[in-house]
């Protein structure tokens, strides 16, 4: 299921981000990249304009892309253009709080989610993923040579 995310709207809805932060795009992209890797969904994030110092550009991964409107275009137009590239809308989710975009997506048959709701879903998913990682760290899965020899002797008898 692809997510098309209005990046600036998500930044504005999130208490963890500030539009005044020069690295806010990088921080959000990093968070969303982790989300994409855990969920295995396609993620397309659209920003109103490019930050000059943003490390991430365009296609970061085959399932993760960053878009900026062209010079003569707008964020609304760019998101609508991206939506129009899909043929099966039932699996597409648009993340925005802009009414016009939500209505456009719903008319196509796509799902929509408000940015504040997605923000909390994102935080919950990353928290659960962090708990899984922490559990994996606590469980020692590697055996020493001595342990392997010990078990081999037991099973060879």
Buried (B, 14 or more C-beta within 10 A) or exposed (E): EBBBBBBBBBBBBBEEBEEEEEEBBBBBBEBBBBBBBBBEBBBBBBBBEEBEEBEBEEEBEEBBBBBBBEEEEEBBEBBBBBBEEBEEBEEBBBBBBBEEBBEBBEEBEBBBBBBBEBBEEBBEBBEEBEEEEEEEEEEEEEEEEEEEEEEEEEEEE
